[in-house]
Amino acid sequence: MRVVVTGATGNLGSGVLRALSRDVAVDSVVGVSRRPPSEPDPGAGVQDVEWVRADVASDDLTEVLRGADALVHLAWLFQPTHDPVLTWRVNVLGSLAVFGAAAAAGVPTVVYSSSVGAYSARPDETGTGPDHPVDESWPTHGWPGAAYTREKAYLERVLDGWETTHPQTRVVRLRPAFVFRREAAVEQRRLFAGPFVPQSLLRPGRIPVLPDIPGLRFQAVHSDDVGEAVRLAVTGTARGAFNLAADPVVDMRALADLLRARLVAVPRAVARAALAAAWHLHLVPATPGLFDAVARLPVMDTGRARAELGWTPRQTATEALSSLFAGMTRPTGGPTPALDRAAGGPARLGEIASGVGERP
């Protein structure tokens, strides 16, 4: 089996490559990336990956995909948050081009990494009532105020139509929760906290207090467990959408316990205003719209993935988060540019020079 993976160098991609490399049914893996690694990762078991340098937004992947048994589409641009036109061009138009290339090449299976962010607001949008886990039939209209959720929701609509016009292609949509792994800790700090947040501050015991924001909670899953779900989707026969998350749901109390911090009640409006000010001042890349989206995310029911994919996460949500914080305590990374712990240069001047949310 020959599998082509776009966006193969980041947090999700590293977990997917690990999982595919362990499957004897997978003979060949092609990693597509704008910046392939300079050398293989000897600990990942993916030394034999064939790397192709390509940009999904500008390069035609038809020939790369010709003869492939499956496409795993992971490529996604989170930054720049101050330029949503660019992220739309890469994420949405680039994905349209990838799906078109898959159709032209006759790829029989397409596995696409969607997100919990594609879902509409939870049943109790105020966050004050009990959670009602939603299955894959919950509307996927996203939160309109954030580029990430708009783009994920739009691609869900694209695939609705694409599946109708390409019935010969088996399409699997995976909707993971927040995905963490130790090796991606530095990357995720760069993407969401920015260069002005000391990495040492994001270690257990270093933050004295955390804001206790009403109703704020989220689900998490380890990158390796998402990789296993992709492997099962690629090599199996299932089709349709699958929620991916580990237990338990993480609330502010659980987060405070992990960081050994004390909770201080902060109204949601105050927390949002502080983030909005920091974003407008180019101090952090995370947008207030993304905060609004996270505050309204539904809790996902993962029963279908367990029953039809045969997927069970090996690590709990708490363990996935702990691995992230371990990566903050002792920064590590991988051989790919996205996971390079030295990215940004001394004193993070590269990150600061990029404008903090202005450029990818």
C-alpha positions, 0 to 999 in steps of 0.5 A: 500500500502506498500512502501520501501524507500532506503536512507530514512534518508537524504535530499531527504528521509525526504521529501519523508517520509513526503509526503508518511505519508500524503497519506491514500493509503499508509498503511506501509512505510519501511525505509532502511538505513545504520544508521537508526534514534535512535528515530522517528521525532515527527514533521515529521509525520512518527513515524510509519516507520519501519526501516531496517538497511541495506547497499545497496552495501552489503546486499540482500534486496529481503526479505525486498522487498517481498510483497512491492507495490513500491520501492523508491530508493534514496540511494546515497553516495556523499562522498568520492570524492577522492575515486570514486571506492568506490562511484561507488561500492555503487551507481552503483553496489549497485543500480544494486543489489537493482533493482535485488532484486526488480525483484526477489521480484516481486515489481510492481513499482520502483521509482528511483531518478536520477538527472539533473546531468544525462543530457548531457551538455546544448545546449549552452555549453559555457554558453554565449547564451540564455538558451533552456530548455530541456525535458526528451528526452535530452541525459542523458550521464552526464559529464564524468569528475565528478563521480556523473554525470558519475554514474547517467548517467550509471544508466540511461543506466542500467534502459534502459535495465532493463525496456526492460527485466522487462516490467511488472514493472512500472519504474519512473525516477525522475530527480530533480534539486538541492534539498534544505531544512532547516534541511539539511543545515548542511549536505549539508555544510559538503558534499560540503563546508567541515569543513574549511568553517565557517558555519556563512560565509554562512549566508545572510550578512556575505559574502561581495562579490561573484564571478560572473562566466560567465554562471553559473546558476542552478535550485533548488527545495525544498525537500518537493516538491520532496517528493510530486512528489515521492508520486504522482509517487508511487500512480499513474500510470505514467511511464518514466522520469520526470524533477523536478525543481521550478522557477526561474532559479537561477543565480549569481545575484539572489544568491548575492541578497539572500546573500546580497553580491556584485558581482565581475567578475571572469573568469570561469577558475580562479574559477575552478583553485581555487577550484581544488587547494583547493580540491587537498589540501583536504580543500574542498570535492567538486571536480573541475569536479563537478564544470565543470558539474554544469557549463554545466547543461541544464535548464530543462523543467518541463511541463511533470511532471506538466501535467502527474504527476499532480505535481506543486512545492509549493515553488519557487527555491528562497524559497528553497534556502532561507530555506537552508540559514535559516538553516545556520543561525540557524542550525537545523536538524533531528533525522537521522544521515545524518541530525544530526547538531552535526555530526562531533563533536566539532570543526568538528574534525570528519569531518577533521579526515575523510580526507575531501573527503577521507572517507564517 
